[in-house]
Amino acid sequence: MIRVGVMGACGRMGREICRTVVDDPELELVAAFDREYQGMEIGALIGRPVEGVLVETNLEKLLAETEVDVMIDFTVADAMRANVPQVLKKGIAVVTGTTGLSAEERAEMGKLAEENNTSMFHAANYAIGAVLMMKFAAEAAKYMPHVEVIELHHDKKLDAPSGTAVTTLAKIAENRTAFKQGMADEYEKIEGARGGEYEGMRVHSVRLPGFVASQEVIFGGLGQTLTIRHDSLSRESFMPGIALAAKKVRSWTGLVEDLENIL
Ligand SMILES: NC(=O)c1ccc[n+]([C@@H]2O[C@H](COP(=O)([O-])OP(=O)(O)OC[C@H]3O[C@@H](n4cnc5c(N)ncnc54)[C@H](O)[C@@H]3O)[C@@H](O)[C@H]2O)c1
């Protein structure tokens, strides 16, 4: 059994992750960390029988009192910046899906993992369909370099564009010579109408109740368009990838990124 702790345990993703860990015969939920719900039984919050795991808001205390093999972090960027280094310094492996950090910041944490003889895994998206969407989009860009990304998320999301959109653009950029799309003299009548820019490609963020996480990658060519779309209809879509990462993360040292690299 792999002893798992969850940071952000009381959040939307955190609760689903706690359920997944409890339901998986190879994983054991031993710790629940959050900035809220101090002392509350995690079992009561997630609707599962879990003995003796109370929500802890003091990370130092939690790490001193509980033996954790793998810590899963789904919080916010600032919390991850503050907390993940503390966990890695204890030699505990980290699986994270928290978005909003730069690739450089994650690489720094990867170095810290290496120095402490432990490991870290990060994916901007743990849903297999999203991984395939990114792969197909990168392939399509070789033949259709005019492309825009529209990502659609629930309205509680803090960062924009989504981590998945940034990763998608980075993967497309590897297969596409950077150039500015649209008219050289185009202008916006409402600021932001053309979206954000990444190497000349445009990215648009929609925030509405009802969505979990969706993305369209639209390619335009002569007399044709190609749309590659993925929808996470519920947070369950991320769970198999997260469980897999928790089981595999201790098999290397330092940082590994992206689900496709551990499948
Ligand atoms: N990689 C993926 O596949 C994927 C999928 C969905 C969401 N996400 C990311 O996961 C993260 C969480 O998303 P969510 O929808 O569950 O958000 P949420 O707001 O529902 O949950 C975040 C939790 O973190 C806790 N938290 C915040 N600051 C904290 C701190 N300083 N210390 C301890 N706990 C703290 C909050 O109390 C909350 O319970 C976000 O960064 C989101 O972008 C990633």
The ligand as an ORCA input file, in Angstrom:
! r2SCAN-3c Opt
* xyz 0 1
  N      -4.016     19.028    -13.981
  C      -5.317     18.748    -14.072
  O      -5.727     17.786    -14.734
  C      -6.290     19.634    -13.334
  C      -7.666     19.379    -13.414
  C      -8.519     20.209    -12.673
  C      -8.004     21.234    -11.881
  N      -6.665     21.452    -11.868
  C      -6.049     22.457    -10.977
  O      -6.167     21.970     -9.661
  C      -6.179     23.064     -8.753
  C      -7.373     22.940     -7.802
  O      -8.581     23.047     -8.539
  P      -9.992     22.953     -7.807
  O     -11.015     23.171     -8.859
  O     -10.047     21.722     -6.959
  O      -9.921     24.241     -6.864
  P     -10.642     24.459     -5.440
  O     -10.610     25.915     -5.209
  O     -11.964     23.765     -5.416
  O      -9.693     23.703     -4.409
  C      -8.457     24.207     -3.972
  C      -8.275     23.789     -2.531
  O      -6.989     24.217     -2.114
  C      -7.111     24.783     -0.827
  N      -6.034     25.758     -0.617
  C      -5.881     26.964     -1.199
  N      -4.799     27.591     -0.706
  C      -4.275     26.753      0.218
  C      -3.155     26.838      1.074
  N      -2.364     27.921      1.097
  N      -2.893     25.796      1.874
  C      -3.689     24.713      1.881
  N      -4.759     24.568      1.092
  C      -5.049     25.585      0.267
  C      -8.482     25.459     -0.808
  O      -8.950     25.654      0.515
  C      -9.310     24.438     -1.588
  O      -9.870     23.462     -0.733
  C      -6.189     24.331     -9.619
  O      -4.866     24.818     -9.733
  C      -6.697     23.826    -10.972
  O      -6.276     24.627    -12.044
  C      -5.806     20.659    -12.565
*
